[in-house]
Amino acid sequence: MDLIAGPLGALGAAVVAALAWFLDRRRQRSKGRSEGRTEAQTEAMKDANERVQKGRDAVRDGRGDDPAERLRRNDGKL
């Protein structure tokens, strides 16, 4: 019995160690993907906000006059 238990115990320990190593690697890889995905989403959101602000600035600068005067001009009462 001792002749079987010793090698089986060592084999079991090796299998457990290999399984733990495999699961740890898999967890680290998925964590890296998640961080990359979050970073990409943050960058996309920043880019969209910058483009919206640039558009607002362009519209504001392109008009160049007083909002009340634009209303009068649109109504034809200039």
NORCOR-V11579 format. One record per backbone hydrogen bond with DSSP energy under -1.0 kcal/mol. NH is the residue of the N-H (numbers start at 1). CO is the residue of the C=O. Records with the same first field share a line. If there is no record, write none. Layout:
NH->CO ; CO
This chain:
5->1
6->2
8->4
9->5
10->6
11->7
12->8
13->9
14->10
15->11
16->12
17->13
18->14
19->15
20->16
21->17
22->18
23->19
24->20
25->21
26->22
27->23
28->24
29->25
30->26
31->27
32->28
33->29
34->30
35->31
36->32
37->33
38->34
39->35
40->36
41->37
42->38
43->39
44->40
45->41
46->42
47->43
48->44
49->45
50->46
51->47
52->48
53->49
54->50
55->51
56->52
57->53
58->54
59->55
60->56
61->57
62->58
63->59
64->60
70->66
71->67
72->68
73->69
74->70
75->71
77->72
